[in-house]
Amino acid sequence: MNVTERIEQQLKSHSVLLYMKGTPDFPQCGFSGRVVEIMNACGVPYSYINILEDPELREGLKTYSHWPTYPQLYIEGELLGGCDIIMEQYQSGELQKKLNEVAATASASE
């Protein structure tokens, strides 16, 4: 499986996925830490992948997403953006709305 196929499989497997530096308990950069704080404030479960553990994924995701930096947040397989965009959408209430829709869909399908 090549890196693009791995990314696509990861995105299909997780409705909310954060590619970040480090882990939610131990972020390895300030931007990843800020997005983790925002996600935790939203209170909706999410998955994460530490891109520092996989150099091939780290480089391949930049090409896949056409987004050069981390973190990258995906909802339902769609790139939402990085730290600045996530912060803007959180402050406007748009992020919570999107996350709540995903959570409601997940609850309905259980």
N, C-alpha and C positions, 0 to 999 in steps of 0.2 A: 504494500500500500504506500503510495507516494504521499508527500506532505499535504498536497491539496485534498486528496481523498481523506486523509486523517482529519483535516480541518472540517471538511463537510460532514464527516461522521460525528465529530464532537458537537457541531452546531445542531445536527439532527437529534442528538441524544439529550440536549439540555435546552430548555426553553429560555432560560436566562443564563448567559455564560459570560464571565469576565475573564479576559486574558490579562494577566497582571504580572508585575515583577514582585515575586514573593508570594506570601499567602495572606488571607484575611487577618490571621493572628499575628503575622510578622511581615508586613509590607516592606519591600526593599527599595521603594522610592516614595517621595512625598505625593506624587500624583496618584499612584496606586492606593496609597493610604487614604487620600481624600475621597476617592471613589468608593472604597470600602465603607468609610463613615457614612456616605450618602446612602449606599445600598442598605446598610444596617438600619439607618434612620427610616427607610421606607418599610422595613419589616417584612419584605417578601423574600422567600428563599431563592438563592441563586447558587450556581456552581462557579468554580474558578479553575483556571489552569495557570500554573506558575511557568511563564515562558523562559525564565532563567534556567530551568532544568532541561530544556530541549532547544539547543541552538538552531537545529533545522526548522523547528516549528516557529521559533522567534523570527527568523528571516523569511520563511515561507508565508507567514501570516501577513507580513507587510505587503508582499506581492499580491496575495489573495484579496486583501481588503482595500488596497490602494491607500492605506493609512500608515504613515511612517513611524508612529510613536505608540507607546503603551502608557496606560492601560487602554484596552478596547472592550467595549460592552456591546454584546449582541443580545437582542430580544427576538425570539422566534426566527433565528437565523439571519436577521438583518443587523448590520452594524449601526448602532446608535451613535457612537462616536467615542471620543476620548474625554479626559478630565474636564476640560472647559465646557464642552457641549453637555456632558452629564450634569455639571453644576448648574448651567443655565436652565436645563430642563427640570431639574429638581426645584430650583427657585421659582419657576413658573407654575409648578404643579403638574407639568406634562409627564415627567418621568413616573411619578406615583400613579397617574392614570394608566399609563402603558403597563406598568408592573402589576397593578390591580386587575387589569383585563386578563393578563397572562395567568395570574393566580386563580381568577374566577374560572377560566377555561380549564385549568388543570384540576380544580376541585370538581367541576362538573363531569370530567371524564373519569374520575376515580370511582 
